[in-house]
Amino acid sequence: MFSGCSLDYKGAVIGEELSETVPDTILVNFKYTRVRQGQTLAVVEGKSGKTFSKKNETVLKHVHFIEYNGKGDILNEGWADNAVYHNDTGDARITGDIKVYSEKEKASIKAEELYWTAKSKL
């Protein structure tokens, strides 16, 4: 005779919840260079970066970025304490001590919080 049998799924649920908080990749003192057709488009450096594929997010700390035009000239340069980049949309939320300089506009911005919307960039 078989008596009642039950399975404990609690561990599986905790594992799924944990997978959203545990990064897929951890970068320390990283440098990312984006290149198209042999031309550098952007360089992003930071003290740390963590990717979370289930949330489509990359979390960056102490970030420095440079955006270039097709000729290699600097368009924009910036620094920020924190950034959360949404891999699926290209949008970003940037927080902390933020400084951005536009070479083209010859203007700078200082802020504590900025939102970057990829769709609005032409």
Secondary structure, DSSP 8 states (H G I E B T S, - for coil): ---------HHHHHHHHHHHHS-SEEEEEEEEEEEETTEEEEEEEEEEEEEETTTTEEEEEEEEEEEE-TTS-EEEEEEEEEEEEETTT--EEEEEEEEEEETTTTEEEEEEEEEE-GGG--
